[in-house]
Amino acid sequence: MITIIAAIAKNNALGKDNDLIWHLPADLKRFKKVTSGHHILMGRNTFESIGKPLPNRTSVIITRNQDYFKDGCLIANSIEDALEISKDDDAFIIGGAQIYKQAIEKGLVDKLDITIVHHDFEADVFFPEIDMNVWKEVAREDFKADEKNKYDYSFVSYIRK
């Protein structure tokens, strides 16, 4: 199973200046739970914004730079190479925007696991529009803002039709 996992705003905002725009501990906890023990595939910029391999996951960094190396990570020069590296496991594509766009446009993804933050944010990178002719919503959990999570949010799962 190949899954895109992302947190996006109502206006599809993903981030700004190579960083997250909001802090939702519930989303981070869910991300850890869902991806632990699996391959996580990401572009170089996303990896560098995280800064290190995430524990209990196999980090696969996608970069065109043939000489790129990071301790504790696997390197792929295309999204297809990254998927080949992780073919014996569930793979989670964790960003960034270019990688999400390529994976969706090339039809490489089986599932979208999206946290929708019910707020519009100023951003410089955005998640591709989810085409409801291609994707079917199969699960949704809605949550209200609380003392730890500043915004209302929903966990929404889509599968390819």
N, C-alpha and C positions, 0 to 999 in steps of 0.2 A: 504494500500500500504506500503510495506517495501522497503526502499531505502537505499543503501549504498551511502554515500557522502564522497568524499575524494579528496585531491589534491595530485597528483603524478607527479614525474618527468618522462622524456622520458625513463629513465632506471628503472622505477617503484619505485624509492626511495620515501619513506614516511617521514622518519625522522632519526635523529641521537641523541644519548644520551637523549632519551625521550623528544625531542623537535623538532619543525619544523626547516627545513633547510633554507627556504626562507621566505620572507615577501611580500605578494601580497595583498595590500588593496582591490583590486577589488574582489578577491576570498573571503576574510573575509566578505565583504559587501554582496556578494551573499549568502554565507553560512548563515549569519544572516537572510536574507530575506526568504530563502527557509525553514529554520528549525524553525523560530519563530512560537510560538503557538502549537508546536508539541512535542512529546516525542523524546529525543535524547538518544540513547543507546551507551554505551562505556565501555571499559575495565577500570579497576582500574588505571592502569598506565596512560592512556589517561586522565582520570579525574584529577589525581594528577598533570599532566603537565599543565592542565588548571587552577586548584587550587580552583575553586569555581563553584557552579551551574550557568549556563548561564541564563541571564534574559529572561523571557517570553517563557521558555521551561521547560519541565519536564525532569530532568536528571535521567536516570536509569543507575546505575553503576553495571557492571557485575564483580563478584569476587567469587573465591572459598572460601574465608574467611567468615565463617558463622557469625562472630562477627563484621564484618566491618560495620561502621556507619558514615554517613556524613549528617549534618544538611541540610535540603532542598532537599535531594536526595532520590530516591527509590533504594533499593538494590536487585539485583537478583543474584542467584548462578549459572546460566547458560544462554546462549543466548536464549534458549527456554523459560525460566522463564521471561526474560526481554521482550520478544515478547508477552507473555501472559499478563503481566502487562500493556502493551501498546496496547492491541488488539482493543480498541475502538477508536484508533487514527492512523493517519499516523505516522509511526516510521522511524526515520533516524538513521542508524548505522554510528557512526562518528569515530570509531577506537577502538583500534589500529590494528596492522597487524594481530595478532592472532584472534581477533574478526572478522575482514574482512574475513580471510581465512576460519574460521568455518562457517560463514554465507553463503559463496559462496559454499563451499564443501557440505554443508547439503541442498542446494537448497532452502534456506529460504528467498531469496531476489527476489523482482519483478523488481527492477530498479537499475541501477548504475548511479549516478550523479557525474561525474568525472571532475575535473579541471586538465588538462594536462599542466604542466610547461615544456616548450620546451627547456630543458637544462638537462644535466646529472649531478647528484650530488653524492658525497660520502655519504653513509648512512649505518645504521646498521639494519634498518627495511624496508621492501619492500612490495608493494601491490601485491597480486597474479596476475599472468598473466590473462588478459581478453580473454577468449576463444570465438572466433568469431563464433564457432559452436553452442554456447549456447546463446550468446548475439547479439543483432542487434542494430547498431547505429541508433538513431531516430532524433537526433538534435545535431547541432554543431555551436558554435560561436567562431570565431578566433579573437584574439586581439594581437596587437603589443606592445612591451615594450614602456613605456612612463615615464614621470618624477616621477610618483608614483609607478609604477610596473616595476621592473627591468628586467623582462624576458617576452618574448612572451609566450602567454598561450591560451588555448582553454577550453571552457565549453562544455563538451560532455555528452549526455544522451544515455544510452543503456537500452533496455528492454529485458527481457527473451523471446527467440523465442518460 
